[in-house]
Every structure is written in C-alpha cells, then in structure tokens.
Amino acid sequence: MAEKIVHHQADVLIIGGGAAGAMAAIRAKECGADVLLADKSVFGASGCAALASGAYITYMPGDDLAFHLAGRGVLVNQTQAIKAIYATYDVLKILDGWGVRFVKENGEIWRGKGFSGAAASGGLAAGLVGGGTAMMKVVRKEALRRGVRVLNRTPITDLLTSDGRLPTAGQVIGAIGFSGREEEIHVCQAKSVVMCAGGFNFGYKRPGQNFAGMPLDITSDGVAMQLRAGAVMGNMAVGSKYLQSMEFCCAPGIEHFTTMGTGWVNKDGVDVMRRFGESEAEFTRRLSLGHAVALEMLEGRSVYLDGSQLTPDKVRLLWNVIPIIMQTFENAGYEITRDRIPYIPVNAATYGSSHGGGAVVNEKLETSLPGLFAAGASSDGMNISPNLNLSWCMVLGWWAGEHAAKYAQSASLRDAMPEQVGDLSRKALKYLNGDRLTFNDVHGKAAQALIDLGVITSDEKLTLARNTLLDLLAVYDKVKAKDRHDLVKVVGLRNSLEALTVILQYLLHRQESRGSVINSDHPETDNQNWLTLTKSKLEPDGKIKLWDDPIPRETFYVHYKPKPGMSMHPFFKVVGRQVDAPK
C-alpha cells in the first residue's frame, strides 16, 4: 500500500513537545499565531521534562544575582544569562497561575538548594509536586485549551527548504515526518519553525543492559536535522558530567536528594567528595561530584547514594516532589534510608544525557537559517550556560515562541518542492526495505564505542570512537526496520550517530580539559588558546567546517572574567597530571 501524503499548514510549527516546545507553542498562540506542534511520541508525556526530578531552578526577588551566575564557567554570555535568570521567576509565576503545583510553606513557594546554579550550593530549586510528570500535564492542558494543534506519534525527520536542498542556501519553510503507526507521510508547511526536539543523547537500551539514561527516546533529532539543513552549530563540546542511577531509566534526582541531606559514598562507606571539596569556584558542586565519582571508579570503587541520614519528613517530601524516582527505587526493592543505591558518572557529550549545544541562536532565538528558530537543548542556548536545566529551557521556549510568531506575521507560506518531499520520504522509509543489519547490530557497536570512550578520555579514544561511528554510518543504509515502531528507533539512531560524530570532532579540536571534558592528553584548562566559541556548519560537499570565533567580551564578561593563561584542570590537580583513561 502506498504511503498517504497528509498536508498541514500553520503560521508556526513547533518540533518537539517537551518543556521548551510546549512553552514555545503556548507563547506563539498567545501572540496570535496558528500553531502546530509535532511530537514523535505523545505531547506532554515524552522528553526530559515529563521525567524531570521536580527541581525548577529559579531566581526570586531579593536573591543575590552573583549567586545565580556563579559556577557557569567563562564561555558564558553573562548579559543574556542575567536576562534568563530574571525570566525564570516570570515563568514560575506563569506556571503557578496555570495550576502547576509547587511545594509551598505558609502559602509561599518553597525552595531548596540544588546543584545546578552556583559553585557553593547550587541554584535555588522550587519543588514541583509530582515532579515533571504532573507539571507537563498542566502545561499540555493549557496548550490544548488555547487551541494548539498537535500531531502525536509523528517523528519529524527533516526540515523543508525553499531551494529544496540540504544543506540549504535558502530558508526553512516547514518540515516532513512520518506516522509511527499509519502508512502516512506528513508534510508540514509553516511560516516559521521552532526546533525543540531535544539535544545530545544516545538513546535506547542494549539487550541485557540495565542502565540506559533518561529518557530512552531522545536521539539527537533536533541537532541532526539542523546539522543536515546547514545551520551554524555551536557549544557542542560541552555538557555536564553528572550522576545517573546505574540500574534505572529515571532522572538522577541529585538536586533534591542532596537538598534533603543524602550523600554519595564508595563501597567502604567513605564520602566520595572528601578529595573534591568546593574549593574550585568555577565549578558547580554537581560537576565536582561527577569528577569525584569518576575518580572512585577509576580506582576500582563503586559509588552509592546514601540516604541513611534522611528523616521521615524528608522522605515524605522526596515522595512528593520526585515520585517517579522514589517509586522506581521501591519497585526494585530499595528502601532509601536502609539500602545504598548504585550510581555511575555519565558524560553528557556522549552517552546517556540530553545536555549540550545545538544551533547557534541570537537574542530572538533565530538560527543562521531564515525561518528557523531553536530553543532548549536543540539550541546553543545563547551560551547562557554550559548546560540547560528545566527552567532555562522553558524560558528559551517562551522567547522563541514569541519571536517565531512575530516573524510569521510578515512571512508567507511556501509550497514544499515535490522532489524534496519525495527524496526525504524515501530516505526515511527505505529502512523498511533494508538489508541484513538490524537496529541492535548497529546500536550495540556504537554503544560499546562510547562506553570504551569513558568519562576520562584521550585523543586516541576520541579518534577511535569517532571512526567507529563513521564506519557505522557508512553502512547504515543496510539497516532494516522490522515495522514502523522499529523505524522510529532506526531513524533516531541515525540522528544520534550523525550528531555524535560532530561532537567528537569538536572534542578533538579543542585540545584542553574544561568543565565536564577531562582529557588525559590535555590536562590543562587553556584560557590562552581556547577562550573561543567553536562553531561548525555542514558544507555542500558533505564535510563539516569547524572554526573558532573570538569571545565577545563586552557581553560575556560583565560580572566576572576568566583567569588568563593555562591552569591544571581541578580533576588532575587531585589525581595528578599523568592518568590512564580507563575503559
């Protein structure tokens, strides 16, 4: 049976139904636009936000701005970061007005000290009752109430362009996808497009694998689509090293666990932070914790969440704000005050996360391609932070929706070229008629390459991992999808491999250790040669062009400036300059 072509038209097309996409859709609708949102799963129930651990990092009037700015590193646009910090409170009030339930004391929103914001104690996190799941149900309801049209279970595979080419020399005029259930191709024409389809992640589990990160189906779709379209990309060599429960596909819950008084200990019950205190002002505690756990595992010791000091009141509060995590632990037989729960460090730039960079955007969230906006982890976040938490993604989505709606007011709908529709349809559906390779064949080899890369890397390991991914992409046309459900995974895996090869190219290019990137061949943080913004673009010949732009100091260094020269990365200050990168 031939595929049915289904056409859609909208002023603004939102790709992705997580926190950024939902806020972009609502704001664009509020600005008078006709809005269509496409989600490869179910709007409001997919993506990171629906599994968030219940921490909404926010500024409130009277807070010390420097506290919220601290610990974000030096490759940060402080001017835009300040605007975003203030805006987290504006969005908090909006969410509260819609009926999102926050933990309150005496009628006021309660905040605990989390990890994501400042060097000493982290950002101040408002607690979401019921976690991200409950929040996204309210946000989805608000979007539908306002008349946002939704395409569920419709993976968008590529952007449509005015010249019918990828990469394009023209503008973005919509996108194309397929139904995950029906034999349908969906062609979405739009005056403007907002990409909110998540960031870096190597999705899905290998057979027999316990740990798979969170969430399962984030597969770098937004990053890969923008790469193929020729958008200028940036911030792709950073992310955040963080902890993830070893056995479960749920959020790590670090902000709230530590707020309540838990700790992380090794197999001997010793605090893993004993060698990684808060002495390095440029780091958040969350990042230092990732380094500490990496060192414990390097030395052959497992790491565990220790909740033995939690009081009954704190346990009840944890059940209130992170019910998914607590229920997951209980279902597996863990009692948090009695049992130590194993955790592992994960490098966000490679395996099992959704932070990082994406399309370079300006203050209007416009990319380098006319008609294309990006928000959340599909963007470089205006360089406001090395990684984007829930509240910052929602702020960026809100801004992107407003500017995309304004752009659409003076733009016209453009018909997609039939040749491009046909070519991109065949490209996506060809895996239903593939050869002998299966999803598991390719996924397993790629997963092993990234696991071998480890959290302490080297140029050799980066090169080996990148070559493995390139070899897999070279034979990817032979992959066969069993059915349309499997097709979604196959297309997603291709996106992961395409995005990750570029990330590894960035990591090889920037010869230093900085933030979450720990390279045993380059143990120094190099403010002499690498105070630059590394960017890339896919050229018409299919090669990635990489270059470094100077830091615009007048906007980046408003409150604090980087130390000049080179300095040993804090990890190597503890472990010593010479360390073998473990497998």
N, C-alpha and C positions, 0 to 999 in steps of 0.2 A: 504494500500500500504506500503510495506517495505521501510525502510529508505535506501537511496543510500549512500554508503560509498565512499567519494571522498578523494583521497590521494594527498598530496602535499609534496614536498621536497625543502629544502633550506639550505644554509650554516647557515644563521641567521634568526630566527623567532622573530619578534617584536610583542608583545601582547599589543595593545593599540595604538591609533592614535592621541593622544594629543601632547602637546609640546615636552615632553620627548621622546615619541615613534617616532615622526617624525624626530627629530634630531638624534636619535639612528639609524634609518633606513638610513638616508642620509649619516651619517658618516661611517656606516658599508659598504654601497655601494661604497663610496669613497675609502675605504680600500680594495676593490676588492672582496667583498663577494656578493653572490647571496642572496637577501633579500626578505623575505615575511613578510608583515605586516597584521595583523588581527585586525579588529575593529568591535565591536558589533553594532555600528551604521554606520556612513559614515565618512571615514577618512578625517580629516580637518574641519569637521563640528560638531564633538562631543567632549565631555570632557570639562574640565575647560578652556583650552586655547582659544577655539573658542568663549567663552563668557567673556573672560578677560576684565577688565575695561580699558585697554590701558596703563598700567603702567609697563614699563620694567626697574626694578631697576638695576642700573649699576654703576660700577666703571669707572672712566676715568683718564688718566694720569694726575698727579698733585693733585689728591684727597688725603685727609688725610685717610690713611688706618684705623687708630683707629676709625674714624667716622663710617666707614662701619662695623667695628667689634662690636661696642658698642651696648648694649641693647639686645644681643642674649642670655644672661644667662650664667651659668657656666658649664652646661652639654654639652659643645660645643667643638668639635675638632678644635681648632683655627688654627692648622697647615694646615689642609685641607680646612678650611673656607677661609684662605688667598688665597690659590690657586684658589678656586672657585670665590672669589671676583675679582681677576685679570682676570679670564676667562670670566666673564660677558661682559667685554669690547671686548674680542676677538670674542665672539658670536655676539655682537652688530654689529661689522664690517662685519661679515659674512652675517647677516640678511640684513644690509643696501646694501651690494653688490648684494644680490639676488633680491632686489627691494622692500623689506618691507619699507613702508613709515613711517618715523618718523617726528614729528613736528620739524622744523628747523628754526633758525633765522640767517640770513646772511650766509646761507649755512652750518651752524653748528647745530648739533643735540641739541635741547632744552631739558633741564632737570628741572623738578620742584621738590620741596622737598616733598617726600611722607612720609608714616608712617612705612614702613617695615624694615628699616635698622638700625637706630640709636636712642639712647634714646631721644635726644632733638628734632630732626626734622625729623628723619626717613631717609630712603635711598633716593638717588637722582634718580628720575624716568624719563627716556626718554619717551616721549609721542608717542604712536602708533596711527597714523592717521587711523581712522576707527576701533580702538580697536583690540582685539584679533581676531575677525572675519576676518578682512582684512589681518592681519598677517598670519593666518593659511592658507588662500587661496594661498598666495605666497609660503609658506613652502610646502604645498601639491603639488603645481605645480612643485616645484624644485625636490621633491622626485620622482614624476612620470617621470619627464624629465630624471632623472638619471637611471630609469629602476627599481625602487622599485615595486615589485608586491604587489597587495592589495586584501585582502578579506574583502569586506564590509558586514555589517549586518550579521556577523558571531560571535556570542558570544563564546569565548573560556571558557570552563567550568573547565578544569583540566589539569595539567601537566602530560605528559607521562614519565615513568621512565624505566631505564634499567632492574630493577628487577621486574617490573610490580606491584609495591606496593606503597601505600600512607599510612603513610609516608614511604619514601624510604631510603634504605641503599646504593643505587647506585647513578646513575647520571641522570640528566634530558636530555631526548632525543627528546623532542618535546611537543606537546600539542594537545588536542582534543576539538572540539566545534561542534555546530550545526548551520544550517542556520535558520535565523529568518523568512524566507519566504518559502523556499522549503523543501521538506522532504529529507534532506541531513545531514549526519554526516561528518564532515571534520577532517581528521587525518593529522596533520602537523608534518613531521619528520624534525629535524634540528640538526645541529652540535652544535649550541648554541642557547639559548633562552634569550631574554631580556624582563623582565616584566615591563611594563609601563602602567598598567591598572588602575591607579588611587589609591587613598588612602581611608581613612575612609569617609564614608558618609552613611546616612540613606536616601535612595532615594525615589522619587515619592511622590505624594500628597495623602492625605486622602480626601475622598469625603467631600466637603464643606470647605476644608482648603484653605486659601488664600496663606499663606507663605509656601514654600517648599524648600527653599535653592537653591543653584546653583552649578552645573547643576542637572537636575532631575534624570538622569540615571546613575550617579556614585554610585555604590553599593558595594564598598569594594572588588571587584572581585579579583584584584591582591593580596591584603592582604590575602584573604581567600584561594586562590589557593596555595599560598606559605606556609601558615599555614598547609594545608592538606598534602602538599608534605614533610613536616618535616624540612623546612628551619628554621634556628635560626632567631628569630624576635626581634626587639628592638625599643626603643624610642616610645613605644605605649601608654605611659601615659601622653604624652604631645600633644600640638597642639597650637591653639591660640584662645583666646576669641575675637570675632570680632563682628561687627555690620552688620546686613542684613536688607534690606528694608522689612517691615512687610508684605506687600501685593503682592510682585512681585518676580518672579523667574528670577532674573538677578544679576549680580555682585553688590556688595555694593558700589563700586566706591570711597571708603574712601580716597585713596591716592590723587586722582585728585580733589575731592570736597574740601578737606582741603587745598590743594595747592592753590586753587583759592580764598580761603577766606570764605568758608562756616563754620558754626558752628553746634553744636548739643545742643538743648535746651529742657527743660522739658515743661510741659503744661502751666506753668506760664511764659515761655519765658526766664528762667534763664539758663545760661551756665552750663551744667552738669559737666564740668571739674573744677568747682570752688573749689571742695574739692580734686581733683586729678590733681594737677599740675605735672610738670616734675621733682619733687624732687627725685624720686627714679631712680637712674642711671641704675639699672639693667633692667628697663622696657622700651619698646618702647611706644611711645605715643598711638599707635593703641591698645596695650594691656591695657594701663591705661584707654583709652576711653571705652573699653569693661567693665572694672571694674566700671567705673563711671555710665554707663548706667544700669548695674546690680543693683547698689545701688538705683538709681532713681526708678526702677521698684519694688525693694524690699519695698520701701517706698510709693508705690502706684501711682507713676507719670509716664506717658508715655513719650517717648523721640522722638524728631523730628529733621530731617535735616532742617536747616535754611539757605536758600540761599538769604536772603533779601539784603545782602550787595554785592552781585555779580554785577560787572559792565557788560555792554553789550559785551565788548571784552572778558571777562572771560566766559560768557555764550556761545559765539561763539566757544571759544576754547574747552569748555566741549563738545559741539556738535561734534567737530572734533575728539576728542580722545575717548570719551565714548558714541558713538551714540546709542548703544543698550539701555543703561540706560536712557538717555535723551528721547529717543523715547517712551520707556515704560512709563515714567512719563507723557509725553504729552498725550499718548493714554488714560491714566486713568483720564485725566482732571486736572493734576497738572501742574502749572506754577512755576518753581523753585524759582524765585525771589518774588513770591507772596504767595505761599502756603507752609506750613510746611508739610513735608513728614514723616510719622511714620517709625521708625526703632526699632529693637529689638536686644539684645545681643544673640549670639549663641556660644555654647561651641563646639569647633572643635572636641573634643574627643568623641562626642556623636551624635549630631543631626544637620545635615544641613551644612556640610563642607567637605573639601577633604584634609585637612592637617593631619599631624600626622606621625607615624612611619610605618615601614614595615620590610622587610627582612634586616638583618644586612649585610652591604657590606663593602668591603675594598677599597683601593685606585683605584683598577681596576674595581670597581663596581661588583665584584664577590660576590655571596652569599655563604653560607656554603655548598650548593649543587653543585657539579661539573656540568658544562654546563649551569648553571642558573645565569644570571646577573639581576640586578634590578636598576631602575632609577626613578627619580621623586618621587611622593608620594607613590609608591609601595615599596620604599626602606626606610631605616632609614636615608638616605641622608648623610651617613658617619658622622652623628652627627655634621654637619656643621651649623645647625640652628634648633631651636625648630619647625619651620615650613618653608616650601619651597615656595618661590614665583616663578613667571613665569620664570625669567631669570635663577634662580638656577636650576630649573627643566630642562631647555634647556641645560645648561652646563653639568649636570649629564647625560642626554641622549646622548650628543655628546661623552662624555668619554666612556659611556657604549657601544655605537655602535662600537667605535674603538677597545676596548678590546675584545668584543664578536667576532669581525671579526678576530682578531689575534688568539683567541682561536680556532676558526673554521678551521684555516689553518692546524692545526695538529690533528684535530679530525676527526672521521668518522661518517657517518650516521648509525644509529642503527634502525632496524625494531622494531616497537611497538609490544608488545605481544598481540595476538588476544584476550586473556582473559581480559586484561586490557581495551582494546578498547571496548569490549562488555559490561563489567561491568560499565564503565564510561558513555557509551551511554545510557544504561538502567537507570542509576542513573539520568541523565538529563531529559530523555524523560518520565520517569514514571509519572510526574505531569500531562501529558496529559490524564492519566487514574486515576487521584486521586479520593478521596472520597468526603467528604462533605464540607471541608474547602475551602474558597476562598482566593485569594490574599488579598482582602480588610479586611477579618476577621483577618488575622494574622497581616497585616500591621497596622491596626488601634490599636490593642492591644499593639504592640511593640512601635508605635509612642507615645501612651499615657504614657507608662512606661518611655520613655526618656524625655518627656515633664515634667512629675512629678519629674524626677531627677533634672531638673533645672540647672541653671548656678552656683548656690551656693549649694553645695551638702553636704552630710554627709555619714558616713559609712552605716547607716541604709538605706538611699536612694539608695546607690550604690548596696547594697545587694539585695534590693527588685527589682531593675531594672534588675540586672543580673539573678535573679531567674525567673523573668517573661520571659526573653529571652530564658533561658534554657528550660523552660516549653514549649514554643512555638516550639523550635527545636525538642523537644521530640515527638511532634505530626505532624511535618512538612510533613512527608510522605503522610499525608491525604489531603494535599493541591491540588486542581485541577486547572489546567490552561485551560482557555476556548479555546485557539488556540495558534499558535506558537508565536504570538506577546505577548500574556499574559505569555507564557512560559519564555520569556526573563526576564520579571519582576519577576516571581516566583523564578527563579534561582538566580537572583540578590538579592532578598530579603533574601534568604537563606544565601548568602555570607555576607550580612550586619549583620545578626544575629550572624553568626559564628565569624566574626571579632569583633563585639561589645562586645560579652561576654568575649573575651580575654582582650579587652581594659578595661572593668570594673574590671576584675581581677587584672590588673596592678594598677588601681587607688585604689583599696582596699589594695593592697600590700604595696604601697608607702604611708606611713602614715604621710603626710605633705601637706601643701599648697605651690605650687610653680608655678610661671608663671600664666598660664590660669586656673590652677586647684585650686579652692577655696573650701576647705573642712572645714566646721564649727567644726568638731570634732578634727581637727588638724590644728589650725590657724597659726602655725609657719612654716617658711621655714627652713628646718633642714639640715644644712651643716655638722652636726656632724654625722648623721647616714645615710643620703641619698645622699651623693656625690658618687653615684654609677650609673652604667649603667645596668638597669634592662632588662633582656632578657628572652626569652621563646622558647619552642620547643614542638611540639606535639609528644608524645611518642607512641610507637606501641600499648600500651594498651588504647589509645584514650584520655589519660589525658594530660593536659598542665603542663609541668615542667617550673617553674619560678625560676630565680636565679639572683643574683646581682654580677656584675663584678666590680672590682675597676677601678677608673678613671686612664687612662694612662697620668699622669700629664705632662710628657715630651712633649706630643703633644697637650694636651688640654689647658694647662695654659702657653702660650707663652707670651702673652701681658698683660693679667690681670688674677688675681687669686681670688677665692671666699673668702668671709669673713668667718672666722671659726665660729663654734658654731651654735646656733639657733637664729633666729630673727623673729619677728612678720611679717607675710605677709602684704604688703602695704595695701591691701583691709581691713584687720582687724585693721590696725593702724588707719584707718579713721572711720570705723563703730563700733569699739570696739570688744573685744575678743568674747563676747557672742552674737551670732546672730542666729536666727532660719533660717534654709534653706527653702526658700519659695517654694511652689508648682508652 
